[in-house]
Amino acid sequence: MANDAFALTGVSRGALERQLLPSVAFVGLLLLVFVGLDAFSPPMPVSQFGGVTETSRGDALRQILYLSVFGLIVLGAVQRLGLAAIRAIPIVLGLLLVWCVASAFWAAEPGIVLRRAGLEVILVLSILLSVDTIGAERAFRLWRVVLAVILAVNWISIPLIAVAKHLPGEIDPALVGNWRGLYGHKNIAGAVCAITALLFLFSRNGKYNWIGIAVALAAIAFLVMTRSKTSLGLLPLALAAGAIYQLNWRDSLSRAIVTAAALLLLAGLILFVILDAGAIAHMLEDPAEFTGRAAIWAAELHYIQDHPLLGAGFGTFADNGGQSPLHGYINGSWVEAVSHGHNGYLQLWVTVGGVGFVLALGALILVPLLSFWDLNFDGSAFKPLLFGMFVFLVLHNVMESDFLEGDGVTWAAFLLMLAALRTQSGRSAGLLQDRARY
């Protein structure tokens, strides 16, 4: 039946009852992350270099709600899986979380590190345990419903709620008129719209997925109105990556051809960077380039040169009482208004050092790539969807900072992709064994 990918049933009544508690807890978690407690709040101050100051990280109600949802998720996971639920946590990602907490020992503000690392651990465990408990397909169906409702609310809010757009009077005049919906910034709204489009375009119904196509088109239209350049530029690449994966990851020969083409493209890109190294260096030295990101990147690189191993401590990049690690590396007080480093890779190295950076690359890039290398034996669109999301979010971190960013929507999306991919890897191994048997 058309559009059955969006049905919330499909399991027996007994299984549905066993999944009720973890499913409700999971929806609560999605609402906390993708809606939050400050929807449609007045826009937060924005620096001339694009930073958005955050005000709610230490909110007591928010912490209580996350802890409550986490408790329900753990209860549901233990009831269904027992102590085996711990296997939902990849070893390398677990080591990365331990390192983030340990960075409090050398951070200038250990209290801030422990508080933010605690939220990080809760979020990561909540998502991994939820997806493992209720199943990846069901988790993504629930996620689709939540994002579809958010998209509808965003569209309705534009003519009815003034702050659903960036208004005159903000520090950055270039933002005025851009749509942001219930989010605090147009870049966040744009990323959510791009993720929504990916989720709804890739389903098991293909061309008969008329509901998914309609929702995706609405999400893309809203994305255009946000004028979020990063998401607008990366969405076509992510869609192409997912489509290529779906078409070519069914047999070894097609996979080898696509891989060879990708390596040639990467080699050409590296050659271009080498030949134009002078022009690129000059561009990065200009603080005005990339809407001010160049100045932040240069400061991050200088900090990394001086502190290559340990970093400043997890979560200490911004909103830490004026103790930004970039003090002394950027001229001017505007550094205090920068809420993230506009590059997830550099910010990781600044905060958790070279050791944490290596762990993060292993947990967030290398391990998923190894899982994606396995052929997509069942021929469904689910694993191509995950690959498209992976490409979008990995590239998104080149211009924005998503990795390990508290309960940021893009980081939560990455964790959902990671958790679902882990379940798909187990399924691929089972299908391979079945093929070998026959």
N, C-alpha and C positions, 0 to 999 in steps of 0.2 A: 504494500500500500504506500502511496506517495507520502513522503515526509514522515515516515514512521521513525526516523532518526531522532525526532523531537518528542516522542512519546516518553512519559516518565514511568510507564509500566513495562511489562515484558519479562517479569520474574514471577515466581509462584507467590501465593499469598503468605505462606510461612516465611519465605526469604524476604519478602517486602517488609513484614513485621520486624524481622531481625535487623533490617537495614534502616528502620525508621529513625532510631536515635542518632546513629552516625550521619544519616542523610540530613536531618534537621540541623544537627550541629555544623555540618559542612556548609549548608546554606547560610547559617548565621555567620560563619567565618567569611564567606564570600561577601555578604552584606557589609561586614566590618571593614573589609579591605577595599571593595569597589564602590562603596557608598560612604562609609565612615560616619562620624558624628557631626561633621561640620559642612554638610552639603549645602550649596547655595549661600555659603557664608561670604561676606564681602571679600573681594580679592585681597590677598596678602601682599605686602610691599614687595616690589620687584626691583632689583638693582639694575643699573644700566647695562650690566653684563649678563643679564638673564637669570640671576639667582632669585629664588623664591624662598623667603624666610618661612620657617615652619614654627608653629606655636603649640601644637597639640601632642608632642612626643611624650611629655611627662604627665598628661592628663590622667587623673586617678580613675575616672569612670571608664576610660578607654582601656586601661590596664586591667581593671576588674572584669570587663567584658571579654577580653582576650583570654584571661585566665579561666573564666567560666566556660567558654567555648572549648578551650583546650582540655579542660577536665572532662567534658562530655565526650569529646573525640577519643581521648584515651580510654574512657570507660567503654565506649562502643567497640573500640579496637580490641581491648582485652577480652570483652565478652565473646567476641566472634573468633578471635585468633589466638587468644591467650598470650603467653610470653613470646610466641613467634612473631607477634606484631613488630618487635624491634627490628626484624629483618627488612622492614620497609625503608630503613635508613641506610643509604649507601655508606660504605666505610670511609671513603675519601671525603665525602661531604661531612660526615661526623667528625673527622679529624679537623676539618676546616672550622667547624663551629667551636670545637675545643680550643683551637688556636685563637679565635676571636675573643673568647672569654679570657684566655690567658694573657692577652695583650693588655689587660688592666694592670698587670704588674709593672709595666714600664711606661704607661700612659701618664700624661700630666694631670688628667682628670679621671682617676680610676672609677669613681662613682658613675660618671657618665657612660664609660665603657661597659660596666656591669649592667646598668639599666638597659642600655640599647642592645647589648649582646643577649640579655635575657629575653627581650621581645623577639629578637631574631631567632633564637632557639625555639621559642614557643611557636612562631609562625611556620618555620621549616618543619618541625615535627607535626604540627597540626595538619598541614597540607599533605605531607607524605603519608601519615597514618590514615587520613580521610580517604585518599585515593586508593590506598591499598585495601581498606576495609570495605568500601562500597563498590569498588571496581572503577576502572578508568572510564569506560564508556558511560556509565551512569553518572559519574562525577562531571564529565564534560556535558552531558545533557542538562544537568542542573545548572552548570555554569552558563550554558547557552541561554537558558530561561532568564537567569539573573541579568545577563548582559542585554538581552532583548528588552526587558523592562526598563533598564537604565537608559537604553537608547530612546525608547518611547518617551520617558520622562524628560530627557534632554531636548528632544524635538518640541515637546509641549511647552517647555520652559522658555524657549526663545521669545515668543510673543507675549508671555505672561510675566516673566521675572526679569527685571532689569539687569541684575548681576549675572545672568546667564551668559552675558557678553562682557568682554573687557570694556570698561567705561572710561570716558575722559577723566583725567586727573591722576591716572596711574603714572608711576615714575617713568615707565617705558612707553612713550607715545605710540610706538610701532604696534603695540598690542591692541590698541583701541579698535573696537568693532569685531575683533576675532571672537568666535563662539567658544565657550568653555563649558556650557551646560552646568551640571551640579559640581564640577570640579574646580579646584583653585587656580588652574592655569590651563591655557589652551593646549600646551604640549601634552599634558596628562590626558585631557579629553581626546586629543588626536590619537595617542597611543592606544587608548581603550577602543576607539572606533576601528582602528586597523586590526586589532586582535579580534574584535567582534566580526569583522568581515571575513577574516581567515576561518574562524570557527564555523561560520554559517555557509561559506562556500564549499568547504570540504566536508562532505557527508557521504554516507553509503548509498545515497540515492542518485548521485550524479546529475544528469541533465533534468531529471524529474524533481529535483530539489527546489521546487518553485518558492516555497516559504523561505528556505535558506537564501536563495538568490535575492528575493525581495528585501529581506532584512539586511543582507550584505550591501545592497545598493543604497539603502537608507543610511547605513553606517558610513559608507564611502562619501555620500553627499555631505553628511555632517562633518566628516574628516576634512573635506575640502574647505568648508566654512571655518574650521578652526585655524586654517593656514599653518598647520604644524608641518614645517618643511621636512623634518627628519622622517616622520611617519608617512607623509605623502610620497617621499622618494623611495622608502624601503618597502612599502606594501607591494608594489609590482614585482620587486625582486623576490619577496617572500612567496608570492603566489606562483611565480615562475619556478622557484625552487621546489615547492610542493608538487607542482604539476610534473616537473622533470623526474622527481623521485617516484611518483605514482606510475609514470609511463616506463621508466627504465630500471626500476629496482626489483624486477620480477625474474631476471635471469642474469647469470654472471657476465655474459658477453656485453649486454647493454650497459651493465654497471661499469665494466672496465672501460668502455668507450667514453661514457660520460665523465668518469674519473680522470681519464687522460686529457680530455678537453678542459676540464676544470684546472688541472695542473698546468697546462699550457697557458691558460688565461692568467693564473696566478704568477707564473714565471714572467709573462709579459708585463704584468702590473709591477712586479719587483724591478724589472729592467727600466720601466718608465720612471719609478721613484729614484733609481740610481742616477739615471741620465739627467733628471730634473731636480737633483738634490739641492742645488743652490737656490733655485726659484722657490722650492717648498720651504727651505729654511728661512728665506726672506719673508715668505708669507706668514710663517709661524711667529716671526719676530715682531710682526705688526699687531699690536694689541687690539686693533679694531677689526681684524679679520675674524670670520666665523662668529659674528655678533659678540665679540669679546672673549670667545673661548680660547683663542690663541694665547692670550696673556695668562689665563689660568693653566693651560697645558704647559707653558714654558716654566711657570712657577712650580708645578708638580714635578716636572723633570729635574729641576734643580734640587728640589727637596729629596727626591729619590737618590740622586747622586750623593747627597750628604748622609742619608739614612737608608742604606740599601737593604738591610736585613729585617729589622723589627718594625719599622714604621711608627706612626704617631699613636696608634691604638685604635681599636675598632670604633667606628661611629664618631670619631673626633674631628672629622673634616669641617663640620659647621655646627652652628647652634650649640656651642659649648662654652658660653660665657666669654666670648672674645678670645679664646685660646686656639684659634685656627692654626694648624701647622704651617700654613702659607704666610703667616706673619714674618716679615723680614725677607720674603721672596717676591713680594708685590708692593710697589709704591702706591700709597694711598689707603684710606680707611675703608674703601668699598669692599675689600676682601671679607669684612665682617658680615656683609649682606649676601655673600655667595653661599647657597645652600647645598651645592654639590659641584663636583669637578668637571661636569660635562664630558666625561670619559670614564666609563666604568672600570677599565683596565688600569689606567693611571691612578684613579682614586683608590682602587684596591691596594696597589703597591704603596701609596702614601700612608694608608691607614693600618694595614696589616703586614706591611713589609714584604720583602722578597720571598720569605718562607710562606706566608699566607697567600701570596700571589701564585706561587707554584701549586699549592694545594687547590686554590680556586680554579686554575687552569685545568688541573686534573679532574676535579669534581664537576665543573660546569661546561667544559669544552671537550676534553679528550675522552672521558667515559661516555658521554652521549654520542660522540662521533663513532666510537666503537659499536655502540648499540645500533646506530643508524646504518652501519656498514652491512649488517645482516639483511638478507633479501626479505622483501615484503611478501611472504608466501601466500597470505590469505587474500591479497589483491584488493583489500578494502582501502578507503581513503583516510583511515584514522592515522596510520603512521605517516603518510605524506602530510597530513595536517600538522602533526608534531614536528616534522622536518621544516615545514614552512614557518612555523612559529619559532623554531630554533634559529633559523637564518635571520628572521626579523629581529629577534631579541639580541642575538650576538652582534649584529651590525648596529642595532640601536644604541648599544653601549659604546660605540665609537664616538657618538655625539652627545650622549646623555649618560648619566650614572644610574644604573639599575641594579647591578649585582650587590646583594647584601644590604640593600637600602631599606631597612626596617620593614614596614608593611606596604611599601610602594606597589602600585598596581602592576607595573611591568615586571618587577621582581617576583610578585606572587604568580603572575602568568608563567614566568620561566619555571618556577617550582612546580606548578601544575603540569607543565609540559614534561619536566624531568620525572615526576612521579608516574605519569601515564606511560612514558617511554620505558620505565623500569618494568612495568607490568607487561608491556608488549614484547620486551626482550625475552621474558620467560615464556611467553606464548610462542615466539619464533623458534625457541629451542625445542619446544614440544613438537611443533609442526615438522621441524627438521628430523627429529627422531622418528616421527611417524612415516616420513618419506623414505628414510633409510630402511625401515622395516619392510616396506613393500618394494 
